[in-house]
Amino acid sequence: MTAAGGAASVEAPAARWYAVWTRSQCEPKVEEGLRQRAFEVFLPRIRVPSRRRDRRVVLEQPLFPGYLFLRFVPSREAYVRATTADGLVRILGERWDRLHPIPDGQVESVRRLVTGANDARAVPWIHVGDRVRVVAGPLAGMEGFVREWRARRATFVVGIDLLRRGVGVEIDASILQRAA
């Protein structure tokens, strides 16, 4: 009972977004399987130009390969119903009652970017100071660190520790990946 004499109300938990990890190239299959189970699903896709033998085509590919977003109220029953979708590896978190939610604003921002911008693309999650590897171009295979990051360009530096000196070059940030 509340102070006003009415019954205390218990709010039902709200639906939240969660990241779903899928098998390689199974994102559309998992998306369809979850929709058939009446879940709200978001698979962000981007248009990527591709070259075929005789022509150029534009393909729709997942923005985050291996992942999609699922919105639901976690319960043991809902978790089991979702995780039985063919191609689904797991929902990110420790277990059904300790999943890692994604803020609604982040998912909505991704949705707005992929639907409203023609050049939306995934970018590496790299910060100034991170150790990186070049994955394409004439410097492919080299490792160094990021000294600066500006407008899709990064200053890639290879250092000589003993001399405490380095040499840097500005390159397209899209060809960098975090080194192990």
N, C-alpha and C positions, 0 to 999 in steps of 0.2 A: 504494500500500500504506500502511496505517496502521501506527502503532508497534506495535500488537498483532499485526500480521502479516496482518490481513484486508484485503480490497479497500476502497478509499475509496469511500464512497457519495456520489452527487451527488443532492441533493434536487431533485425536480421543482418548478417554480414553482407557487405556489398560485393558485387562481382569486381574482380581485379584482373589485370593483364599479367600473363606469365609467359616466359620464353619456353618454347618447345624445341627440343633437339631431335632432328630427324636423321634417318640413314641418308647416305650420299644420294643426291638427286631425287629424293622422295618427297620433297616439300609439297608439290601439287597433290600427290596421292594422300599425304597426311591431311592436307587442307580439306580435301573432299571427304575423307573418312570422318573428320571431326564435324564437318557441316552436316553430314548424314546423321550424326549422333546429336544434332541440335545445339552445337556449341557455336559461339561467336568466335570467328577466326580471322586473322589478318596476316596475309602473306605479301609483304611489300615486294613489288617487282619493278625492275627498271628495264628500259629498252636499250639493247646493246647491239651496235652494228657488227655484222659478221660477214666474212667473205667465204663464198662457196666457189667451186671450180669456175663456174661460168657467170656468176652474178654476186651482187651484194644483197644481203637481207638484214632485216632488223629482228632480233630475237628478244623475247621477254624472258628475263632471268631473275631469280630471287636476289634481292638486294643483299641479304645476309645468307649465303649458302649454308644449308644445314639447319636453319632456324626459321620459325614462324612464331606468331603471337596467338595466344589463346586467352579468352576472357571468360572467367567462370568464378563461381563461389566454391572454394575448395571444401570438399567433403570426401570421405572415403569412397562413397558410391560414385561421385562425379569423377574422382581421380581414376578409379578403376575403369570406368566407362571411356574416359579419354585415352588412357594409356594402352587400351587394346586396339587402337587404330593401327592399321597395317603401316609399317614404316616409321612409326614413332619410337624413338629410343627412350626418351624420358622428358619429364617436365623439370626444369631446373629448380633444384632445391634438395634438401636432405631426405625428405620423405613427404607423404601426402599432406601432413599437417604442419610442415615447415618448408613450404615453397618460398621462392624468392620473387615477390611481386615487382612489376615494373610500373613506375608512376604513369598514370593516364596521360599526363602532359607529354611525356617522351614518346609514347606510341602515337598520340595525335600529331605531334610534330613530324614524325616520320611519315605518317599518312599524308599530311599536307605537302611535304616535300616531294614525295613520289607521285602525287596526283597533280601538283601545281607547277612543277619545274621540269622542263624537258631534259635538263642535264644533271639530274640528281644521280649520284654515284656513291658507292661505298668508299670510304677513305680509311687509311690505316690509323689505328689508335696509337699514335706515336707522339711523344713529347720531346721537347728540347732536353738534351742530355741522354736520351735513350740510345742504347747500343742497337745498331741496325745492320741489315744486309741488303745489298742491291740485288734485285731479282731479274732485271732485264737491262738490255743495252750493253754498251761496251765495258761498263764497270761491273757487270753481273758477277756475283760471287764475292765481291769485296765486302769486308765488314769495317765498320767505323761507328761514329756517333753523330747525332744531329746537333748542330751548333745553333742554327736558327731555323725558323719556320715562318714563311710568309706566302700568302696567296698561292697555294698549291705547289710551292717550291720550298725545298729544304736545302740548307747548307750541310752537305755531307762531308765529314772530316775523318781522315785517316791520320792517326797519331803515331809518333815514334816516342814511346814512353821514356826511354833512356835519355833522349835529348830534350824531352819536354817540349816538343815541337809537333806541329801538324800541318797538313796540307788539306785545303778544303775546296770543294766545287759545289756550285748550286745546281741541283737536279730536280726533276719532276718528282714530287713526293709520292706519287702513285706507284713508283717502282721500288719503294722501300718496304721492308717488313722487319718487324722486331726480331733481333737475333736471340737465339736461345741462350 
